[in-house]
Amino acid sequence: MDRINKYRQIVHQFLEDFAKNDAHAQLIFDIDRDRYLVMHNEWRDDYRIYGCAMQLDIIEGQIWIQHNSTEIYIERELIKRDVSLQDIIFGFRSPSIRKLLANVKVT
């Protein structure tokens, strides 16, 4: 299996595992464009909860973490699932910060 298909499977399974215990989580997979989101859309009494919990994209063979409003360290979870650290990009950070992060090791 090529790397991109492997990463697609990893992203799908990771997001499905994340959402499996949350009846209000909505998985949105745009397979043609390699964009993957977990959205919330629910009401708690008179308070509406709506928004993106996390978004991952696969761009040029790398997994881009575009958004994370959870307490999960997505990069650590991806590394545990056999994604190379060099193939994880923090898309929510500015390009100048991403350059600095390229030299940081995740533990």
C-alpha positions in Angstrom: 0.0 0.0 0.0 1.4 3.4 -0.9 2.0 6.0 1.8 -1.0 8.3 0.9 -3.5 5.4 1.1 -2.0 4.3 4.4 -2.3 7.8 5.8 -5.9 8.0 4.6 -6.7 4.8 6.5 -4.9 6.1 9.6 -6.8 9.4 9.5 -10.2 7.7 8.9 -9.6 5.3 11.8 -8.3 8.0 14.1 -11.3 10.3 13.5 -13.7 7.4 13.8 -12.1 6.3 17.1 -12.4 9.9 18.3 -16.0 10.2 17.4 -17.3 6.8 18.4 -18.4 7.7 21.9 -19.9 11.0 20.9 -23.4 10.7 19.5 -23.2 14.4 18.4 -19.9 14.2 16.5 -20.3 14.4 12.7 -17.6 12.9 10.6 -17.1 14.7 7.3 -14.8 13.1 4.9 -14.1 14.7 1.5 -12.1 11.8 0.0 -11.6 13.4 -3.4 -9.8 16.4 -1.8 -8.4 14.6 1.2 -10.1 16.8 3.8 -11.4 15.3 7.0 -13.4 17.0 9.8 -15.2 16.3 13.0 -18.0 18.7 13.6 -20.4 19.2 16.5 -23.9 20.3 16.1 -26.1 20.0 19.1 -28.1 21.7 21.8 -27.6 21.6 25.6 -30.7 23.1 27.0 -30.9 26.6 25.4 -27.2 26.6 24.4 -26.2 25.7 20.9 -22.9 23.9 20.4 -21.7 24.1 16.9 -18.2 24.0 15.4 -15.2 22.1 14.1 -13.5 19.9 16.7 -10.7 19.0 14.4 -9.7 19.1 10.7 -7.0 17.0 9.1 -6.0 17.3 5.4 -3.6 15.2 3.4 -1.6 17.5 1.1 1.3 16.3 -1.1 1.7 13.1 1.0 1.7 14.8 4.4 -1.0 15.1 7.1 -1.8 18.7 7.9 -3.4 19.4 11.2 -5.5 22.4 10.2 -7.6 22.7 13.4 -7.7 21.2 16.8 -10.1 22.4 19.5 -9.7 19.3 21.7 -7.3 18.4 24.4 -5.8 15.6 22.3 -2.3 15.9 21.0 -3.2 14.8 17.4 0.5 14.5 16.3 1.2 12.0 19.1 -1.8 9.9 18.2 -0.7 9.9 14.6 2.8 8.9 15.4 1.5 6.0 17.5 -0.4 4.9 14.4 2.9 4.8 12.3 2.8 8.3 10.7 6.3 9.7 10.3 6.9 12.9 12.3 8.3 14.5 9.1 4.9 14.0 7.5 2.9 15.9 10.1 2.4 19.6 9.4 0.9 22.0 11.9 -1.2 23.9 9.4 -2.8 26.1 12.1 0.7 27.6 12.8 2.2 30.3 10.6 4.9 29.2 8.1 7.6 30.9 10.2 6.6 28.9 13.3 6.3 25.7 11.3 10.0 26.1 10.4 10.9 26.3 14.0 8.7 23.3 14.9 10.4 21.1 12.2 13.4 20.7 14.5 11.3 19.8 17.7 11.0 16.2 18.8 7.6 15.0 20.0 7.6 12.7 23.0 
